[in-house]
Protein backbone atom coordinates (compact mmCIF):
# COMPACT_ATOMS: atom_id res chain seq x y z
CA UNK A 1 0.00 0.00 0.00
CA UNK A 2 1.28 3.46 -0.88
CA UNK A 3 0.37 6.35 1.38
CA UNK A 4 0.82 9.99 0.36
CA UNK A 5 0.95 12.54 3.16
CA UNK A 6 1.66 16.24 3.51
CA UNK A 7 3.99 17.19 6.35
CA UNK A 8 4.02 21.03 6.48
CA UNK A 9 6.97 21.32 8.86
CA UNK A 10 9.25 19.02 6.86
CA UNK A 11 12.02 21.56 6.26
CA UNK A 12 15.37 19.89 5.64
CA UNK A 13 17.28 16.68 5.05
CA UNK A 14 17.58 16.09 8.82
CA UNK A 15 13.77 16.24 9.00
CA UNK A 16 13.57 13.70 6.17
CA UNK A 17 15.93 11.38 8.06
CA UNK A 18 13.94 11.72 11.28
CA UNK A 19 10.62 11.00 9.58
CA UNK A 20 12.10 8.10 7.61
CA UNK A 21 13.54 6.52 10.75
CA UNK A 22 10.26 6.98 12.64
CA UNK A 23 8.34 5.22 9.87
CA UNK A 24 10.89 2.43 9.51
CA UNK A 25 10.78 1.86 13.28
CA UNK A 26 7.23 0.51 12.83
CA UNK A 27 7.86 -1.11 9.41
CA UNK A 28 11.51 -1.85 8.68
CA UNK A 29 10.69 -2.68 5.06
CA UNK A 30 8.84 0.58 4.38
CA UNK A 31 10.05 2.61 1.43
CA UNK A 32 9.96 6.31 2.26
CA UNK A 33 10.31 9.14 -0.23
CA UNK A 34 10.13 12.53 1.44
CA UNK A 35 10.69 15.91 -0.20
CA UNK A 36 11.18 18.97 2.03
CA UNK A 37 10.48 21.30 -0.92
CA UNK A 38 7.01 19.95 -1.63
CA UNK A 39 6.38 18.78 1.97
CA UNK A 40 5.21 15.45 0.52
CA UNK A 41 5.96 12.09 2.09
CA UNK A 42 5.22 8.96 0.07
CA UNK A 43 5.38 5.69 1.94
CA UNK A 44 5.08 2.18 0.55
CA UNK A 45 4.34 0.01 3.54
CA UNK A 46 2.33 -2.82 5.00
CA UNK A 47 1.50 -0.64 8.01
CA UNK A 48 -1.77 1.26 8.20
CA UNK A 49 -2.09 4.95 7.38
CA UNK A 50 -3.03 5.56 11.02
CA UNK A 51 0.20 3.92 12.21
CA UNK A 52 2.28 5.95 9.76
CA UNK A 53 0.62 9.21 10.78
CA UNK A 54 1.13 8.36 14.46
CA UNK A 55 4.84 7.62 13.88
CA UNK A 56 5.33 10.97 12.13
CA UNK A 57 3.42 12.84 14.85
CA UNK A 58 5.37 11.11 17.61
CA UNK A 59 8.61 12.17 15.89
CA UNK A 60 7.47 15.78 16.32
CA UNK A 61 6.00 16.58 12.92
CA UNK A 62 2.53 17.57 11.82
CA UNK A 63 0.53 15.64 9.24
CA UNK A 64 -1.89 17.80 7.28
Predicted model as a PDB file, atoms N, CA, C, CB and O in Angstrom, pLDDT in the B-factor column:
MODEL        1                                                                  
ATOM      1  N   UNK A   1       0.845  -1.171   0.000  1.00 92.00           N  
ATOM      2  CA  UNK A   1       0.000   0.000   0.000  1.00 92.00           C  
ATOM      3  C   UNK A   1       0.896   1.241   0.000  1.00 92.00           C  
ATOM      4  CB  UNK A   1      -0.964  -0.006   1.223  1.00 92.00           C  
ATOM      5  O   UNK A   1       1.872   1.319   0.746  1.00 92.00           O  
ATOM      6  N   UNK A   2       0.546   2.205  -0.847  1.00 97.00           N  
ATOM      7  CA  UNK A   2       1.279   3.460  -0.881  1.00 97.00           C  
ATOM      8  C   UNK A   2       0.421   4.551  -0.247  1.00 97.00           C  
ATOM      9  CB  UNK A   2       1.672   3.838  -2.336  1.00 97.00           C  
ATOM     10  O   UNK A   2      -0.755   4.717  -0.570  1.00 97.00           O  
ATOM     11  N   UNK A   3       1.043   5.275   0.653  1.00 97.00           N  
ATOM     12  CA  UNK A   3       0.366   6.351   1.381  1.00 97.00           C  
ATOM     13  C   UNK A   3       1.058   7.657   1.019  1.00 97.00           C  
ATOM     14  CB  UNK A   3       0.388   6.105   2.938  1.00 97.00           C  
ATOM     15  O   UNK A   3       2.286   7.744   1.054  1.00 97.00           O  
ATOM     16  N   UNK A   4       0.272   8.672   0.672  1.00 98.00           N  
ATOM     17  CA  UNK A   4       0.824   9.987   0.360  1.00 98.00           C  
ATOM     18  C   UNK A   4       0.328  10.975   1.411  1.00 98.00           C  
ATOM     19  CB  UNK A   4       0.421  10.447  -1.083  1.00 98.00           C  
ATOM     20  O   UNK A   4      -0.874  11.149   1.611  1.00 98.00           O  
ATOM     21  N   UNK A   5       1.290  11.616   2.078  1.00 98.00           N  
ATOM     22  CA  UNK A   5       0.949  12.536   3.158  1.00 98.00           C  
ATOM     23  C   UNK A   5       1.624  13.875   2.933  1.00 98.00           C  
ATOM     24  CB  UNK A   5       1.356  11.954   4.521  1.00 98.00           C  
ATOM     25  O   UNK A   5       2.649  13.958   2.257  1.00 98.00           O  
ATOM     26  N   UNK A   6       1.047  14.919   3.499  1.00 98.00           N  
ATOM     27  CA  UNK A   6       1.665  16.241   3.509  1.00 98.00           C  
ATOM     28  C   UNK A   6       2.129  16.526   4.932  1.00 98.00           C  
ATOM     29  CB  UNK A   6       0.670  17.347   3.000  1.00 98.00           C  
ATOM     30  O   UNK A   6       1.356  16.437   5.886  1.00 98.00           O  
ATOM     31  N   UNK A   7       3.410  16.871   5.052  1.00 98.00           N  
ATOM     32  CA  UNK A   7       3.992  17.192   6.355  1.00 98.00           C  
ATOM     33  C   UNK A   7       4.514  18.632   6.268  1.00 98.00           C  
ATOM     34  CB  UNK A   7       5.150  16.171   6.750  1.00 98.00           C  
ATOM     35  O   UNK A   7       5.641  18.859   5.829  1.00 98.00           O  
ATOM     36  N   UNK A   8       3.688  19.605   6.690  1.00 97.00           N  
ATOM     37  CA  UNK A   8       4.023  21.027   6.483  1.00 97.00           C  
ATOM     38  C   UNK A   8       5.334  21.471   7.111  1.00 97.00           C  
ATOM     39  CB  UNK A   8       2.930  21.875   7.026  1.00 97.00           C  
ATOM     40  O   UNK A   8       5.988  22.371   6.583  1.00 97.00           O  
ATOM     41  N   UNK A   9       5.732  20.868   8.217  1.00 96.00           N  
ATOM     42  CA  UNK A   9       6.968  21.317   8.864  1.00 96.00           C  
ATOM     43  C   UNK A   9       8.175  20.445   8.510  1.00 96.00           C  
ATOM     44  CB  UNK A   9       6.782  21.333  10.366  1.00 96.00           C  
ATOM     45  O   UNK A   9       9.153  20.405   9.256  1.00 96.00           O  
ATOM     46  N   UNK A  10       8.105  19.759   7.389  1.00 97.00           N  
ATOM     47  CA  UNK A  10       9.247  19.016   6.860  1.00 97.00           C  
ATOM     48  C   UNK A  10      10.134  20.031   6.129  1.00 97.00           C  
ATOM     49  CB  UNK A  10       8.786  17.833   5.896  1.00 97.00           C  
ATOM     50  O   UNK A  10       9.801  20.469   5.028  1.00 97.00           O  
ATOM     51  N   UNK A  11      11.268  20.404   6.747  1.00 96.00           N  
ATOM     52  CA  UNK A  11      12.015  21.557   6.258  1.00 96.00           C  
ATOM     53  C   UNK A  11      13.398  21.262   5.703  1.00 96.00           C  
ATOM     54  CB  UNK A  11      12.148  22.524   7.337  1.00 96.00           C  
ATOM     55  O   UNK A  11      13.948  22.083   4.969  1.00 96.00           O  
ATOM     56  N   UNK A  12      13.979  20.109   6.035  1.00 96.00           N  
ATOM     57  CA  UNK A  12      15.372  19.890   5.643  1.00 96.00           C  
ATOM     58  C   UNK A  12      15.675  18.399   5.574  1.00 96.00           C  
ATOM     59  CB  UNK A  12      16.330  20.584   6.629  1.00 96.00           C  
ATOM     60  O   UNK A  12      14.819  17.564   5.866  1.00 96.00           O  
ATOM     61  N   UNK A  13      16.907  18.076   5.182  1.00 96.00           N  
ATOM     62  CA  UNK A  13      17.282  16.676   5.055  1.00 96.00           C  
ATOM     63  C   UNK A  13      17.299  15.972   6.408  1.00 96.00           C  
ATOM     64  CB  UNK A  13      18.642  16.559   4.390  1.00 96.00           C  
ATOM     65  O   UNK A  13      17.024  14.774   6.480  1.00 96.00           O  
ATOM     66  N   UNK A  14      17.617  16.693   7.480  1.00 97.00           N  
ATOM     67  CA  UNK A  14      17.575  16.089   8.819  1.00 97.00           C  
ATOM     68  C   UNK A  14      16.139  15.703   9.174  1.00 97.00           C  
ATOM     69  CB  UNK A  14      18.152  17.067   9.882  1.00 97.00           C  
ATOM     70  O   UNK A  14      15.900  14.670   9.799  1.00 97.00           O  
ATOM     71  N   UNK A  15      15.185  16.549   8.769  1.00 97.00           N  
ATOM     72  CA  UNK A  15      13.775  16.236   8.999  1.00 97.00           C  
ATOM     73  C   UNK A  15      13.384  14.968   8.231  1.00 97.00           C  
ATOM     74  CB  UNK A  15      12.875  17.427   8.575  1.00 97.00           C  
ATOM     75  O   UNK A  15      12.680  14.103   8.753  1.00 97.00           O  
ATOM     76  N   UNK A  16      13.848  14.879   6.998  1.00 98.00           N  
ATOM     77  CA  UNK A  16      13.565  13.700   6.171  1.00 98.00           C  
ATOM     78  C   UNK A  16      14.113  12.453   6.852  1.00 98.00           C  
ATOM     79  CB  UNK A  16      14.178  13.856   4.752  1.00 98.00           C  
ATOM     80  O   UNK A  16      13.438  11.424   6.897  1.00 98.00           O  
ATOM     81  N   UNK A  17      15.332  12.536   7.384  1.00 97.00           N  
ATOM     82  CA  UNK A  17      15.930  11.383   8.057  1.00 97.00           C  
ATOM     83  C   UNK A  17      15.130  10.993   9.302  1.00 97.00           C  
ATOM     84  CB  UNK A  17      17.385  11.688   8.439  1.00 97.00           C  
ATOM     85  O   UNK A  17      14.910   9.810   9.562  1.00 97.00           O  
ATOM     86  N   UNK A  18      14.701  11.994  10.063  1.00 98.00           N  
ATOM     87  CA  UNK A  18      13.938  11.717  11.282  1.00 98.00           C  
ATOM     88  C   UNK A  18      12.613  11.044  10.957  1.00 98.00           C  
ATOM     89  CB  UNK A  18      13.690  13.010  12.066  1.00 98.00           C  
ATOM     90  O   UNK A  18      12.235  10.061  11.595  1.00 98.00           O  
ATOM     91  N   UNK A  19      11.911  11.574   9.966  1.00 98.00           N  
ATOM     92  CA  UNK A  19      10.619  11.003   9.578  1.00 98.00           C  
ATOM     93  C   UNK A  19      10.811   9.591   9.015  1.00 98.00           C  
ATOM     94  CB  UNK A  19       9.913  11.909   8.535  1.00 98.00           C  
ATOM     95  O   UNK A  19      10.041   8.682   9.326  1.00 98.00           O  
ATOM     96  N   UNK A  20      11.834   9.418   8.194  1.00 98.00           N  
ATOM     97  CA  UNK A  20      12.103   8.100   7.611  1.00 98.00           C  
ATOM     98  C   UNK A  20      12.383   7.072   8.705  1.00 98.00           C  
ATOM     99  CB  UNK A  20      13.293   8.173   6.635  1.00 98.00           C  
ATOM    100  O   UNK A  20      11.848   5.964   8.674  1.00 98.00           O  
ATOM    101  N   UNK A  21      13.215   7.440   9.662  1.00 98.00           N  
ATOM    102  CA  UNK A  21      13.539   6.519  10.755  1.00 98.00           C  
ATOM    103  C   UNK A  21      12.310   6.210  11.602  1.00 98.00           C  
ATOM    104  CB  UNK A  21      14.646   7.106  11.635  1.00 98.00           C  
ATOM    105  O   UNK A  21      12.131   5.071  12.034  1.00 98.00           O  
ATOM    106  N   UNK A  22      11.472   7.194  11.843  1.00 98.00           N  
ATOM    107  CA  UNK A  22      10.257   6.980  12.638  1.00 98.00           C  
ATOM    108  C   UNK A  22       9.328   5.985  11.945  1.00 98.00           C  
ATOM    109  CB  UNK A  22       9.522   8.318  12.876  1.00 98.00           C  
ATOM    110  O   UNK A  22       8.743   5.111  12.585  1.00 98.00           O  
ATOM    111  N   UNK A  23       9.204   6.134  10.629  1.00 98.00           N  
ATOM    112  CA  UNK A  23       8.342   5.218   9.872  1.00 98.00           C  
ATOM    113  C   UNK A  23       8.947   3.818   9.838  1.00 98.00           C  
ATOM    114  CB  UNK A  23       8.125   5.739   8.433  1.00 98.00           C  
ATOM    115  O   UNK A  23       8.242   2.826  10.024  1.00 98.00           O  
ATOM    116  N   UNK A  24      10.248   3.743   9.602  1.00 98.00           N  
ATOM    117  CA  UNK A  24      10.893   2.430   9.511  1.00 98.00           C  
ATOM    118  C   UNK A  24      11.011   1.744  10.868  1.00 98.00           C  
ATOM    119  CB  UNK A  24      12.269   2.572   8.893  1.00 98.00           C  
ATOM    120  O   UNK A  24      11.298   0.549  10.931  1.00 98.00           O  
ATOM    121  N   UNK A  25      10.792   2.485  11.956  1.00 97.00           N  
ATOM    122  CA  UNK A  25      10.776   1.862  13.279  1.00 97.00           C  
ATOM    123  C   UNK A  25       9.531   0.983  13.446  1.00 97.00           C  
ATOM    124  CB  UNK A  25      10.822   2.942  14.384  1.00 97.00           C  
ATOM    125  O   UNK A  25       9.548   0.014  14.205  1.00 97.00           O  
ATOM    126  N   UNK A  26       8.449   1.330  12.729  1.00 97.00           N  
ATOM    127  CA  UNK A  26       7.235   0.506  12.825  1.00 97.00           C  
ATOM    128  C   UNK A  26       7.117  -0.467  11.661  1.00 97.00           C  
ATOM    129  CB  UNK A  26       5.995   1.394  12.877  1.00 97.00           C  
ATOM    130  O   UNK A  26       6.399  -1.462  11.760  1.00 97.00           O  
ATOM    131  N   UNK A  27       7.815  -0.193  10.556  1.00 97.00           N  
ATOM    132  CA  UNK A  27       7.858  -1.112   9.412  1.00 97.00           C  
ATOM    133  C   UNK A  27       9.237  -0.997   8.775  1.00 97.00           C  
ATOM    134  CB  UNK A  27       6.720  -0.792   8.366  1.00 97.00           C  
ATOM    135  O   UNK A  27       9.492  -0.100   7.973  1.00 97.00           O  
ATOM    136  N   UNK A  28      10.109  -1.908   9.141  1.00 97.00           N  
ATOM    137  CA  UNK A  28      11.506  -1.853   8.682  1.00 97.00           C  
ATOM    138  C   UNK A  28      11.632  -1.970   7.171  1.00 97.00           C  
ATOM    139  CB  UNK A  28      12.310  -2.955   9.337  1.00 97.00           C  
ATOM    140  O   UNK A  28      12.651  -1.571   6.608  1.00 97.00           O  
ATOM    141  N   UNK A  29      10.622  -2.506   6.509  1.00 97.00           N  
ATOM    142  CA  UNK A  29      10.686  -2.675   5.056  1.00 97.00           C  
ATOM    143  C   UNK A  29      10.017  -1.527   4.300  1.00 97.00           C  
ATOM    144  CB  UNK A  29      10.038  -3.987   4.663  1.00 97.00           C  
ATOM    145  O   UNK A  29       9.961  -1.540   3.071  1.00 97.00           O  
ATOM    146  N   UNK A  30       9.521  -0.555   5.020  1.00 98.00           N  
ATOM    147  CA  UNK A  30       8.837   0.577   4.381  1.00 98.00           C  
ATOM    148  C   UNK A  30       9.794   1.350   3.482  1.00 98.00           C  
ATOM    149  CB  UNK A  30       8.237   1.516   5.444  1.00 98.00           C  
ATOM    150  O   UNK A  30      10.956   1.573   3.824  1.00 98.00           O  
ATOM    151  N   UNK A  31       9.278   1.751   2.328  1.00 98.00           N  
ATOM    152  CA  UNK A  31      10.048   2.608   1.427  1.00 98.00           C  
ATOM    153  C   UNK A  31       9.495   4.020   1.576  1.00 98.00           C  
ATOM    154  CB  UNK A  31       9.969   2.107  -0.076  1.00 98.00           C  
ATOM    155  O   UNK A  31       8.309   4.265   1.350  1.00 98.00           O  
ATOM    156  N   UNK A  32      10.375   4.947   1.961  1.00 98.00           N  
ATOM    157  CA  UNK A  32       9.957   6.314   2.260  1.00 98.00           C  
ATOM    158  C   UNK A  32      10.622   7.262   1.278  1.00 98.00           C  
ATOM    159  CB  UNK A  32      10.308   6.700   3.721  1.00 98.00           C  
ATOM    160  O   UNK A  32      11.838   7.232   1.087  1.00 98.00           O  
ATOM    161  N   UNK A  33       9.807   8.102   0.662  1.00 97.00           N  
ATOM    162  CA  UNK A  33      10.310   9.138  -0.232  1.00 97.00           C  
ATOM    163  C   UNK A  33       9.729  10.463   0.246  1.00 97.00           C  
ATOM    164  CB  UNK A  33       9.931   8.848  -1.736  1.00 97.00           C  
ATOM    165  O   UNK A  33       8.547  10.747   0.052  1.00 97.00           O  
ATOM    166  N   UNK A  34      10.588  11.270   0.877  1.00 97.00           N  
ATOM    167  CA  UNK A  34      10.127  12.534   1.439  1.00 97.00           C  
ATOM    168  C   UNK A  34      10.868  13.685   0.781  1.00 97.00           C  
ATOM    169  CB  UNK A  34      10.326  12.563   2.970  1.00 97.00           C  
ATOM    170  O   UNK A  34      12.077  13.623   0.558  1.00 97.00           O  
ATOM    171  N   UNK A  35      10.113  14.747   0.473  1.00 97.00           N  
ATOM    172  CA  UNK A  35      10.691  15.909  -0.198  1.00 97.00           C  
ATOM    173  C   UNK A  35      10.395  17.166   0.613  1.00 97.00           C  
ATOM    174  CB  UNK A  35      10.138  16.047  -1.641  1.00 97.00           C  
ATOM    175  O   UNK A  35       9.242  17.590   0.692  1.00 97.00           O  
ATOM    176  N   UNK A  36      11.434  17.776   1.224  1.00 97.00           N  
ATOM    177  CA  UNK A  36      11.185  18.975   2.034  1.00 97.00           C  
ATOM    178  C   UNK A  36      10.698  20.167   1.213  1.00 97.00           C  
ATOM    179  CB  UNK A  36      12.443  19.360   2.771  1.00 97.00           C  
ATOM    180  O   UNK A  36      10.096  21.082   1.774  1.00 97.00           O  
ATOM    181  N   UNK A  37      10.939  20.185  -0.091  1.00 97.00           N  
ATOM    182  CA  UNK A  37      10.478  21.305  -0.918  1.00 97.00           C  
ATOM    183  C   UNK A  37       8.967  21.265  -1.130  1.00 97.00           C  
ATOM    184  CB  UNK A  37      11.191  21.290  -2.270  1.00 97.00           C  
ATOM    185  O   UNK A  37       8.294  22.294  -1.059  1.00 97.00           O  
ATOM    186  N   UNK A  38       8.446  20.080  -1.390  1.00 97.00           N  
ATOM    187  CA  UNK A  38       7.006  19.951  -1.627  1.00 97.00           C  
ATOM    188  C   UNK A  38       6.233  19.585  -0.364  1.00 97.00           C  
ATOM    189  CB  UNK A  38       6.751  18.910  -2.694  1.00 97.00           C  
ATOM    190  O   UNK A  38       5.003  19.637  -0.343  1.00 97.00           O  
ATOM    191  N   UNK A  39       6.966  19.211   0.696  1.00 98.00           N  
ATOM    192  CA  UNK A  39       6.377  18.776   1.973  1.00 98.00           C  
ATOM    193  C   UNK A  39       5.619  17.461   1.829  1.00 98.00           C  
ATOM    194  CB  UNK A  39       5.437  19.854   2.516  1.00 98.00           C  
ATOM    195  O   UNK A  39       4.788  17.129   2.675  1.00 98.00           O  
ATOM    196  N   UNK A  40       5.900  16.709   0.762  1.00 98.00           N  
ATOM    197  CA  UNK A  40       5.208  15.453   0.519  1.00 98.00           C  
ATOM    198  C   UNK A  40       6.026  14.271   1.030  1.00 98.00           C  
ATOM    199  CB  UNK A  40       4.914  15.289  -0.970  1.00 98.00           C  
ATOM    200  O   UNK A  40       7.246  14.222   0.871  1.00 98.00           O  
ATOM    201  N   UNK A  41       5.333  13.329   1.642  1.00 98.00           N  
ATOM    202  CA  UNK A  41       5.965  12.092   2.092  1.00 98.00           C  
ATOM    203  C   UNK A  41       5.172  10.947   1.485  1.00 98.00           C  
ATOM    204  CB  UNK A  41       6.015  11.992   3.669  1.00 98.00           C  
ATOM    205  O   UNK A  41       3.980  10.799   1.752  1.00 98.00           O  
ATOM    206  N   UNK A  42       5.838  10.136   0.664  1.00 98.00           N  
ATOM    207  CA  UNK A  42       5.219   8.961   0.065  1.00 98.00           C  
ATOM    208  C   UNK A  42       5.812   7.730   0.731  1.00 98.00           C  
ATOM    209  CB  UNK A  42       5.432   8.925  -1.486  1.00 98.00           C  
ATOM    210  O   UNK A  42       7.031   7.577   0.813  1.00 98.00           O  
ATOM    211  N   UNK A  43       4.936   6.860   1.203  1.00 98.00           N  
ATOM    212  CA  UNK A  43       5.380   5.690   1.939  1.00 98.00           C  
ATOM    213  C   UNK A  43       4.745   4.444   1.329  1.00 98.00           C  
ATOM    214  CB  UNK A  43       5.026   5.814   3.441  1.00 98.00           C  
ATOM    215  O   UNK A  43       3.524   4.360   1.199  1.00 98.00           O  
ATOM    216  N   UNK A  44       5.577   3.487   0.960  1.00 98.00           N  
ATOM    217  CA  UNK A  44       5.080   2.180   0.548  1.00 98.00           C  
ATOM    218  C   UNK A  44       5.324   1.245   1.716  1.00 98.00           C  
ATOM    219  CB  UNK A  44       5.781   1.662  -0.774  1.00 98.00           C  
ATOM    220  O   UNK A  44       6.465   0.988   2.100  1.00 98.00           O  
ATOM    221  N   UNK A  45       4.230   0.741   2.276  1.00 97.00           N  
ATOM    222  CA  UNK A  45       4.335   0.007   3.536  1.00 97.00           C  
ATOM    223  C   UNK A  45       3.183  -0.965   3.707  1.00 97.00           C  
ATOM    224  CB  UNK A  45       4.378   0.972   4.711  1.00 97.00           C  
ATOM    225  O   UNK A  45       2.146  -0.860   3.053  1.00 97.00           O  
ATOM    226  N   UNK A  46       3.397  -1.912   4.606  1.00 97.00           N  
ATOM    227  CA  UNK A  46       2.326  -2.821   4.996  1.00 97.00           C  
ATOM    228  C   UNK A  46       1.581  -2.279   6.211  1.00 97.00           C  
ATOM    229  CB  UNK A  46       2.888  -4.218   5.293  1.00 97.00           C  
ATOM    230  O   UNK A  46       0.520  -2.787   6.573  1.00 97.00           O  
ATOM    231  N   UNK A  47       2.140  -1.248   6.838  1.00 97.00           N  
ATOM    232  CA  UNK A  47       1.500  -0.640   8.015  1.00 97.00           C  
ATOM    233  C   UNK A  47       0.307   0.202   7.575  1.00 97.00           C  
ATOM    234  CB  UNK A  47       2.515   0.232   8.813  1.00 97.00           C  
ATOM    235  O   UNK A  47       0.207   0.601   6.415  1.00 97.00           O  
ATOM    236  N   UNK A  48      -0.590   0.463   8.512  1.00 97.00           N  
ATOM    237  CA  UNK A  48      -1.774   1.256   8.197  1.00 97.00           C  
ATOM    238  C   UNK A  48      -1.431   2.745   8.138  1.00 97.00           C  
ATOM    239  CB  UNK A  48      -2.877   1.006   9.235  1.00 97.00           C  
ATOM    240  O   UNK A  48      -0.421   3.187   8.684  1.00 97.00           O  
ATOM    241  N   UNK A  49      -2.289   3.504   7.467  1.00 97.00           N  
ATOM    242  CA  UNK A  49      -2.091   4.949   7.384  1.00 97.00           C  
ATOM    243  C   UNK A  49      -2.104   5.567   8.780  1.00 97.00           C  
ATOM    244  CB  UNK A  49      -3.178   5.596   6.501  1.00 97.00           C  
ATOM    245  O   UNK A  49      -1.346   6.495   9.061  1.00 97.00           O  
ATOM    246  N   UNK A  50      -2.960   5.052   9.643  1.00 97.00           N  
ATOM    247  CA  UNK A  50      -3.030   5.559  11.016  1.00 97.00           C  
ATOM    248  C   UNK A  50      -1.703   5.360  11.736  1.00 97.00           C  
ATOM    249  CB  UNK A  50      -4.160   4.864  11.791  1.00 97.00           C  
ATOM    250  O   UNK A  50      -1.237   6.256  12.439  1.00 97.00           O  
ATOM    251  N   UNK A  51      -1.092   4.188  11.565  1.00 97.00           N  
ATOM    252  CA  UNK A  51       0.195   3.917  12.214  1.00 97.00           C  
ATOM    253  C   UNK A  51       1.286   4.835  11.680  1.00 97.00           C  
ATOM    254  CB  UNK A  51       0.600   2.454  12.012  1.00 97.00           C  
ATOM    255  O   UNK A  51       2.126   5.315  12.441  1.00 97.00           O  
ATOM    256  N   UNK A  52       1.274   5.080  10.371  1.00 98.00           N  
ATOM    257  CA  UNK A  52       2.283   5.953   9.765  1.00 98.00           C  
ATOM    258  C   UNK A  52       2.111   7.386  10.264  1.00 98.00           C  
ATOM    259  CB  UNK A  52       2.189   5.907   8.221  1.00 98.00           C  
ATOM    260  O   UNK A  52       3.087   8.046  10.621  1.00 98.00           O  
ATOM    261  N   UNK A  53       0.875   7.858  10.286  1.00 98.00           N  
ATOM    262  CA  UNK A  53       0.617   9.213  10.778  1.00 98.00           C  
ATOM    263  C   UNK A  53       1.049   9.341  12.236  1.00 98.00           C  
ATOM    264  CB  UNK A  53      -0.878   9.572  10.630  1.00 98.00           C  
ATOM    265  O   UNK A  53       1.633  10.352  12.627  1.00 98.00           O  
ATOM    266  N   UNK A  54       0.764   8.319  13.040  1.00 98.00           N  
ATOM    267  CA  UNK A  54       1.134   8.359  14.456  1.00 98.00           C  
ATOM    268  C   UNK A  54       2.652   8.402  14.613  1.00 98.00           C  
ATOM    269  CB  UNK A  54       0.556   7.140  15.202  1.00 98.00           C  
ATOM    270  O   UNK A  54       3.166   9.125  15.467  1.00 98.00           O  
ATOM    271  N   UNK A  55       3.365   7.640  13.804  1.00 97.00           N  
ATOM    272  CA  UNK A  55       4.836   7.623  13.882  1.00 97.00           C  
ATOM    273  C   UNK A  55       5.408   9.003  13.548  1.00 97.00           C  
ATOM    274  CB  UNK A  55       5.422   6.556  12.919  1.00 97.00           C  
ATOM    275  O   UNK A  55       6.337   9.471  14.206  1.00 97.00           O  
ATOM    276  N   UNK A  56       4.850   9.643  12.530  1.00 98.00           N  
ATOM    277  CA  UNK A  56       5.326  10.971  12.127  1.00 98.00           C  
ATOM    278  C   UNK A  56       5.015  11.989  13.220  1.00 98.00           C  
ATOM    279  CB  UNK A  56       4.680  11.406  10.785  1.00 98.00           C  
ATOM    280  O   UNK A  56       5.855  12.827  13.548  1.00 98.00           O  
ATOM    281  N   UNK A  57       3.822  11.918  13.777  1.00 98.00           N  
ATOM    282  CA  UNK A  57       3.422  12.837  14.847  1.00 98.00           C  
ATOM    283  C   UNK A  57       4.289  12.649  16.089  1.00 98.00           C  
ATOM    284  CB  UNK A  57       1.944  12.630  15.204  1.00 98.00           C  
ATOM    285  O   UNK A  57       4.715  13.622  16.710  1.00 98.00           O  
ATOM    286  N   UNK A  58       4.543  11.404  16.442  1.00 97.00           N  
ATOM    287  CA  UNK A  58       5.369  11.105  17.614  1.00 97.00           C  
ATOM    288  C   UNK A  58       6.796  11.635  17.426  1.00 97.00           C  
ATOM    289  CB  UNK A  58       5.396   9.585  17.878  1.00 97.00           C  
ATOM    290  O   UNK A  58       7.452  12.018  18.394  1.00 97.00           O  
ATOM    291  N   UNK A  59       7.267  11.655  16.187  1.00 97.00           N  
ATOM    292  CA  UNK A  59       8.606  12.171  15.892  1.00 97.00           C  
ATOM    293  C   UNK A  59       8.658  13.702  15.966  1.00 97.00           C  
ATOM    294  CB  UNK A  59       9.054  11.704  14.505  1.00 97.00           C  
ATOM    295  O   UNK A  59       9.733  14.294  15.868  1.00 97.00           O  
ATOM    296  N   UNK A  60       7.495  14.339  16.141  1.00 97.00           N  
ATOM    297  CA  UNK A  60       7.471  15.782  16.324  1.00 97.00           C  
ATOM    298  C   UNK A  60       7.023  16.577  15.105  1.00 97.00           C  
ATOM    299  CB  UNK A  60       8.809  16.236  16.722  1.00 97.00           C  
ATOM    300  O   UNK A  60       7.217  17.791  15.044  1.00 97.00           O  
ATOM    301  N   UNK A  61       6.428  15.897  14.142  1.00 97.00           N  
ATOM    302  CA  UNK A  61       5.997  16.576  12.922  1.00 97.00           C  
ATOM    303  C   UNK A  61       4.479  16.539  12.804  1.00 97.00           C  
ATOM    304  CB  UNK A  61       6.646  15.933  11.683  1.00 97.00           C  
ATOM    305  O   UNK A  61       3.813  15.698  13.406  1.00 97.00           O  
ATOM    306  N   UNK A  62       3.956  17.453  12.028  1.00 97.00           N  
ATOM    307  CA  UNK A  62       2.526  17.570  11.822  1.00 97.00           C  
ATOM    308  C   UNK A  62       2.143  16.939  10.495  1.00 97.00           C  
ATOM    309  CB  UNK A  62       2.088  19.038  11.870  1.00 97.00           C  
ATOM    310  O   UNK A  62       2.830  17.129   9.491  1.00 97.00           O  
ATOM    311  N   UNK A  63       1.059  16.196  10.489  1.00 97.00           N  
ATOM    312  CA  UNK A  63       0.529  15.642   9.245  1.00 97.00           C  
ATOM    313  C   UNK A  63      -0.724  16.412   8.893  1.00 97.00           C  
ATOM    314  CB  UNK A  63       0.235  14.111   9.371  1.00 97.00           C  
ATOM    315  O   UNK A  63      -1.668  16.476   9.681  1.00 97.00           O  
ATOM    316  N   UNK A  64      -0.733  17.000   7.700  1.00 94.00           N  
ATOM    317  CA  UNK A  64      -1.894  17.798   7.280  1.00 94.00           C  
ATOM    318  C   UNK A  64      -2.981  16.905   6.719  1.00 94.00           C  
ATOM    319  CB  UNK A  64      -1.487  18.848   6.235  1.00 94.00           C  
ATOM    320  O   UNK A  64      -4.035  17.395   6.314  1.00 94.00           O  
TER     321      UNK A  64                                                      
ENDMDL                                                                          
END                                                                             
